[in-house]
């Protein structure tokens, strides 16, 4: 079993050119088992790899003579002004990467000025995460349901008490994916999971065991239960088809989150970006759309927004930044995406995020 003290204690500015540099550097400081858990995908990692490649299915058309200068990435969302349409995706156990864990990542995200999505399987309490990010920082809570509704009510009340503005139901992980890297490394969680400790300790358990302790049979009634008990907007995460859009919205979901869990669940499924376009057409403006999986460039953010996403969530890159530079490294990762997005907006002739939504991408006929 890995020990928590093996994780990085880094805090400070880091030097990198792109996300691939960051990933390579992070592998040197995150213990092998933890790095494998964070970085790997399911099965043959086909879907994991397609997530990034699929962005090449669409091309950004450069535009000139449009009187564009200093593009503005800010936007208003849910009553908050965000510095960019880029938010923190829910990722379990940040303590695998840095001993400061979610407290450091929440601080970095807050400094950047965007939404932090706390995971049920965090290695810090919601009280600690909120204190680190600041009382006014926008925060959402990603929910893995227990089989016990009494526990579910307690956790939802805890999230609301700690300032959560939305509940994100991860619906695509009712069973663990085929994570062969974890099995090869003999990986078990070295950290406690204090938010869900009433039914899930985490320490010494495999990912399969963790998922096995949560509710594995989800239905539209669960969305309705969460909405009623929390009185907060519910985003259903893991939607990739028109049918699931209708099921989620029909159950009372107020947001749709397009994701394939970063290629960590069903290998052989579609890239998240390819699903986004189908889902956005089905949503047809009835609810906001969050998108994640495979985002490594400002171009990816631009393409996702042009194809229907309102917000783009990043996960692995943030954890790599956390490992290498703590809260400062996390903020640098968000700054990287924002800077690249500004460059793309300038070259594509888009002044605002609203302009990106109007941008028309071209199919890549060379593939």
Residue pairs with C-beta under 8 A, 6 or more apart in sequence:
1 188
1 190
1 204
2 31
2 33
2 34
2 96
2 187
2 188
2 190
3 190
4 95
4 99
4 190
4 191
5 99
6 31
6 34
7 30
7 31
7 34
7 95
7 96
7 97
7 98
7 99
7 323
8 29
8 30
8 97
8 98
8 99
8 323
8 324
8 326
9 98
9 99
9 100
10 29
10 98
10 323
10 324
10 325
10 326
10 329
11 100
11 104
11 325
11 326
11 327
11 328
11 329
12 325
12 326
12 328
12 329
13 325
13 328
13 329
13 332
14 22
14 25
14 321
14 324
14 325
14 328
14 329
14 332
16 22
16 25
16 324
16 332
16 336
18 296
18 297
18 336
19 296
19 297
19 317
19 320
19 336
20 296
22 317
22 320
22 321
22 324
22 333
23 39
23 316
23 317
23 320
25 320
25 324
26 35
26 97
26 319
26 320
26 323
26 324
27 35
27 39
29 323
29 324
30 38
30 96
30 97
30 323
31 96
32 185
33 182
33 185
33 186
33 187
33 188
34 93
34 96
34 97
34 187
34 190
36 181
36 182
36 184
36 185
36 187
37 93
37 96
37 179
37 181
37 182
37 185
37 187
37 207
38 91
38 96
38 97
38 316
38 319
39 181
39 316
40 48
40 179
40 180
40 181
40 182
40 264
41 47
41 48
41 49
41 177
41 179
41 262
41 263
41 264
41 267
42 48
42 177
42 178
42 179
42 180
42 263
42 264
42 265
42 266
42 267
43 177
43 178
43 180
43 267
43 268
44 267
45 263
45 267
46 263
46 267
46 268
47 260
47 263
47 266
47 267
47 268
47 269
47 270
47 271
48 262
48 263
48 264
48 267
48 294
49 263
50 263
50 270
50 271
50 274
50 294
51 260
51 262
51 263
51 271
51 272
51 273
51 293
51 294
52 294
52 296
52 300
53 271
54 271
54 272
54 273
54 274
54 294
55 273
55 294
55 297
55 299
55 300
55 303
56 364
56 367
57 273
57 274
57 363
57 364
57 367
58 273
58 303
58 306
58 307
58 361
58 362
58 363
58 364
59 361
59 362
59 363
59 364
60 299
60 302
60 303
60 306
60 344
60 347
60 348
60 359
60 361
61 348
61 359
61 360
61 361
61 362
62 347
62 348
62 349
63 347
63 348
63 349
63 350
64 349
66 349
68 345
68 346
68 349
68 350
68 351
69 346
71 341
71 342
71 345
71 346
71 350
71 351
71 352
72 351
72 352
72 353
73 83
73 84
73 85
73 338
73 341
73 342
73 345
73 353
74 81
74 82
74 83
74 84
74 353
75 81
75 82
75 84
75 85
75 353
75 354
76 82
77 85
77 115
77 288
77 310
77 311
78 115
78 138
78 165
78 166
78 233
79 165
80 115
80 138
81 113
82 113
82 114
82 115
82 138
83 112
83 113
83 114
83 338
84 112
84 114
84 301
84 334
84 337
84 338
84 341
85 301
85 305
85 309
85 310
85 311
85 312
85 353
86 114
86 301
86 311
86 312
86 313
86 314
86 334
86 337
86 338
86 341
87 114
87 115
87 116
87 117
87 290
87 311
87 312
87 313
87 314
88 105
88 109
88 114
88 115
88 116
88 117
88 313
88 314
88 315
88 318
89 117
89 292
89 313
89 314
89 315
89 318
90 117
90 118
90 119
90 120
90 142
90 168
90 170
90 237
90 315
91 119
91 315
91 316
91 318
91 319
92 119
92 120
92 121
92 122
92 193
93 101
93 119
93 121
93 122
93 123
93 189
93 191
93 193
93 202
94 101
94 102
94 104
94 105
94 122
94 123
94 124
94 319
94 322
95 101
95 102
95 123
95 124
95 191
96 123
96 190
96 191
96 319
97 319
97 320
97 322
97 323
98 104
98 322
98 323
98 326
100 322
100 326
100 327
101 122
101 123
101 124
102 118
102 122
102 123
102 124
102 128
102 129
102 132
103 124
103 128
103 129
103 131
103 132
104 132
104 322
104 326
104 327
104 330
105 116
105 318
105 319
105 322
105 327
105 330
106 116
106 118
106 129
106 130
106 132
106 133
106 137
106 139
107 132
107 133
107 327
107 330
108 318
108 321
108 322
108 326
108 327
108 328
108 329
108 330
108 331
108 333
108 334
109 115
109 116
109 133
109 137
109 318
109 330
109 331
109 334
110 116
110 132
110 133
110 134
110 137
111 327
111 331
112 330
112 331
112 334
112 335
112 338
114 138
114 334
115 138
115 139
115 140
115 165
115 311
116 129
116 133
116 137
116 138
116 139
116 140
117 139
117 140
117 141
117 142
117 168
117 313
118 126
118 129
118 139
118 140
118 141
118 142
118 159
118 164
118 195
119 142
120 141
120 142
120 143
120 144
120 155
120 193
120 195
120 196
121 144
121 193
121 195
121 196
121 200
121 202
121 210
122 129
122 193
122 194
122 195
123 191
123 192
123 193
123 194
124 132
124 194
125 194
125 195
126 141
126 158
126 159
126 162
126 164
126 195
127 162
129 139
129 162
130 137
130 139
130 162
130 163
133 139
135 163
138 165
139 162
139 163
139 164
139 165
140 164
140 165
140 166
140 167
140 168
140 235
141 159
141 164
141 166
141 167
141 168
142 168
142 170
142 237
143 155
143 156
143 159
143 167
143 168
143 169
143 170
143 226
144 170
144 173
144 196
144 211
144 214
144 215
145 152
145 169
145 214
145 215
145 218
145 222
145 226
146 152
146 155
146 196
146 198
146 199
146 200
146 213
146 214
146 215
147 199
147 213
147 214
147 215
148 199
149 225
151 198
151 199
152 225
152 226
152 229
153 229
154 198
155 195
155 196
155 198
156 167
156 226
156 229
156 230
157 229
158 195
159 167
159 230
160 230
160 231
160 232
164 230
164 232
165 232
165 233
166 232
166 233
166 234
166 235
166 254
166 255
167 226
167 227
167 230
167 232
167 233
167 234
167 235
168 234
168 235
168 237
168 257
169 218
169 222
169 223
169 226
169 234
169 235
169 236
169 237
169 253
170 237
170 238
170 261
171 218
171 236
171 237
171 238
171 239
172 237
172 238
172 259
172 260
172 261
172 265
172 266
173 211
173 238
173 261
173 265
174 211
174 214
174 215
174 216
174 217
174 218
175 208
175 211
175 212
175 216
176 206
176 207
176 208
176 210
176 211
176 212
177 261
177 264
177 265
177 266
177 267
178 267
179 207
179 264
181 187
182 206
182 207
187 206
187 207
188 204
188 205
188 206
189 202
189 203
189 204
189 205
189 206
189 207
189 210
190 203
190 204
191 202
191 203
192 201
192 202
192 203
193 200
193 201
193 202
193 210
196 202
196 214
199 213
199 214
200 210
200 213
200 214
202 210
215 222
220 247
220 248
220 250
220 251
221 251
222 251
223 234
223 236
223 248
223 251
223 252
223 253
224 251
224 252
226 234
227 233
227 234
227 252
227 253
227 254
233 254
233 255
234 252
234 253
234 254
234 255
235 253
235 254
235 255
235 256
235 257
235 290
236 244
236 248
236 251
236 253
236 255
236 256
236 257
237 257
237 259
237 290
238 244
238 257
238 259
238 260
238 261
238 265
239 245
239 248
239 256
239 257
239 258
239 259
239 275
239 279
240 258
240 259
240 260
240 269
240 270
240 272
240 275
240 278
240 279
241 275
241 278
241 279
241 282
242 278
242 279
242 281
242 282
245 256
245 279
245 282
245 283
246 282
248 256
249 256
249 283
249 286
249 287
253 287
254 287
254 288
255 287
255 288
255 289
255 290
256 279
256 283
256 287
256 288
256 289
256 290
257 289
257 290
257 291
257 292
257 313
258 272
258 275
258 276
258 279
258 289
258 290
258 291
258 292
258 309
259 272
259 291
259 292
259 293
259 313
260 266
260 269
260 270
260 271
260 272
260 275
260 293
261 293
262 292
262 293
262 294
262 315
262 316
263 293
263 294
271 293
271 294
272 291
272 292
272 293
272 294
273 291
273 293
273 294
273 300
273 303
273 304
273 307
276 289
276 291
276 304
276 307
276 308
276 309
277 307
277 308
279 289
279 308
280 289
280 307
280 308
280 309
281 308
283 289
283 308
288 310
288 311
289 308
289 309
289 310
289 311
290 309
290 310
290 311
290 312
290 313
291 304
291 309
291 311
291 312
291 313
292 312
292 313
292 314
292 315
294 300
295 301
295 304
295 312
295 313
295 314
295 317
295 337
296 317
297 337
297 340
298 336
298 337
298 338
298 339
298 340
298 341
298 342
298 343
298 344
299 340
299 344
300 312
301 312
301 337
301 340
301 341
302 341
302 344
302 345
302 348
302 350
302 356
302 359
303 361
304 312
305 312
305 353
305 356
305 357
306 356
306 357
306 359
306 360
306 361
307 361
314 333
314 334
314 337
317 333
317 337
318 330
318 333
318 334
320 329
320 333
321 329
321 330
321 331
321 332
321 333
322 329
322 330
323 329
325 332
345 351
345 355
345 356
348 356
348 359
349 355
350 356
350 358
350 359
